[in-house]
């Protein structure tokens, strides 16, 4: 039988990344951003109700995961407390909203290769 070689594992060093932040600081910031995202979603659902702003489909507590928050101006950081930049859309209408420009560009020949 061959001999087994022991591998030494070194304790990882805590190096600060380029932005002078530790990994723990970065994780803390990411968690804060995630919490903020869920906060505006809950706010939008309270303000605008469990209904799609485009097709009018109504949702209940069990199906509310199919209802998304669309940012009217496309800026996910623009989250006014009055909900004026939000629109509750079902997943189907939300997809349609974001693919409209792509379809329009395709049909008009804009944005294709070489354009």
C-alpha positions as CSV (number, residue, x, y, z in Angstrom):
1,X,0.0,0.0,0.0
2,X,1.2,3.5,-0.8
3,X,1.8,6.0,1.8
4,X,-0.6,8.8,2.3
5,X,0.6,12.3,2.2
6,X,-0.8,14.7,4.7
7,X,-2.0,18.0,3.3
8,X,-1.7,21.0,5.5
9,X,-4.5,23.5,5.4
10,X,-3.7,27.0,6.2
11,X,-6.2,29.3,7.9
12,X,-7.4,31.8,5.3
13,X,-6.1,35.3,5.7
14,X,-8.5,38.1,5.8
15,X,-7.4,40.4,3.1
16,X,-9.2,43.5,2.2
17,X,-10.4,43.6,-1.4
18,X,-9.7,46.5,-3.7
19,X,-12.4,48.7,-2.1
20,X,-10.8,48.3,1.3
21,X,-13.7,46.2,2.5
22,X,-13.5,42.9,4.3
23,X,-15.6,40.0,3.1
24,X,-17.8,40.4,6.1
25,X,-18.5,44.1,5.2
26,X,-19.4,43.1,1.6
27,X,-21.8,40.4,2.9
28,X,-23.4,42.9,5.2
29,X,-24.0,45.3,2.4
30,X,-25.4,42.6,0.1
31,X,-27.8,41.5,2.9
32,X,-28.9,45.1,3.4
33,X,-29.6,45.5,-0.3
34,X,-31.6,42.3,-0.3
35,X,-33.6,43.5,2.7
36,X,-34.3,46.8,1.0
37,X,-35.5,45.0,-2.1
38,X,-38.0,42.9,-0.1
39,X,-39.1,46.1,1.8
40,X,-40.1,47.9,-1.4
41,X,-41.8,44.9,-2.7
42,X,-44.0,44.6,0.4
43,X,-44.6,48.3,0.3
44,X,-45.7,48.1,-3.4
45,X,-48.0,45.2,-2.7
46,X,-49.6,47.2,0.2
47,X,-50.0,50.4,-1.9
48,X,-51.1,48.9,-5.2
49,X,-52.8,45.7,-4.0
50,X,-52.5,42.1,-5.1
51,X,-53.5,42.9,-8.7
52,X,-51.6,43.1,-12.0
53,X,-51.6,46.7,-13.2
54,X,-51.6,45.6,-16.8
55,X,-53.9,42.5,-17.3
56,X,-56.0,43.0,-14.1
57,X,-55.4,39.5,-12.8
58,X,-56.1,39.3,-9.1
59,X,-53.8,37.3,-6.7
60,X,-54.3,35.9,-3.3
61,X,-51.8,35.1,-0.5
62,X,-50.9,31.7,-2.0
63,X,-50.3,33.1,-5.5
64,X,-48.7,36.5,-4.7
65,X,-45.3,35.1,-5.6
66,X,-46.4,35.5,-9.2
67,X,-46.8,39.2,-8.8
68,X,-43.7,41.3,-9.3
69,X,-42.8,45.0,-8.9
70,X,-41.9,46.8,-12.1
71,X,-39.9,50.0,-11.9
72,X,-41.5,52.4,-14.3
73,X,-38.3,54.3,-15.0
74,X,-36.1,51.2,-15.1
75,X,-34.1,52.4,-12.1
76,X,-34.2,49.7,-9.3
77,X,-32.7,52.2,-6.8
78,X,-35.5,54.7,-7.4
79,X,-37.9,53.6,-4.7
80,X,-40.0,56.5,-3.5
81,X,-42.2,55.8,-0.4
82,X,-45.4,56.8,-2.2
83,X,-44.9,54.0,-4.8
84,X,-45.0,56.3,-7.8
85,X,-42.2,54.5,-9.6
86,X,-43.7,51.0,-9.0
87,X,-46.2,49.0,-10.9
88,X,-47.3,45.6,-9.8
89,X,-47.2,43.2,-12.7
90,X,-47.8,39.5,-13.0
91,X,-44.7,37.6,-14.2
92,X,-46.2,37.3,-17.7
93,X,-46.9,41.0,-18.1
94,X,-43.5,41.9,-16.5
95,X,-41.8,39.7,-19.1
96,X,-43.8,41.3,-21.9
97,X,-42.9,44.8,-20.6
98,X,-39.2,44.1,-20.7
99,X,-39.3,42.3,-24.1
100,X,-41.3,45.0,-25.9
101,X,-38.2,47.1,-26.8
102,X,-36.4,44.0,-28.0
103,X,-39.2,43.0,-30.3
104,X,-39.6,46.5,-31.6
105,X,-35.9,46.7,-32.4
106,X,-36.1,43.3,-34.1
107,X,-39.1,44.2,-36.2
108,X,-37.7,47.6,-37.3
109,X,-34.2,46.2,-38.0
110,X,-32.6,48.3,-35.3
111,X,-30.1,46.9,-32.8
112,X,-29.3,43.9,-34.9
113,X,-25.8,42.9,-36.0
114,X,-24.0,45.6,-37.8
115,X,-26.5,48.3,-36.7
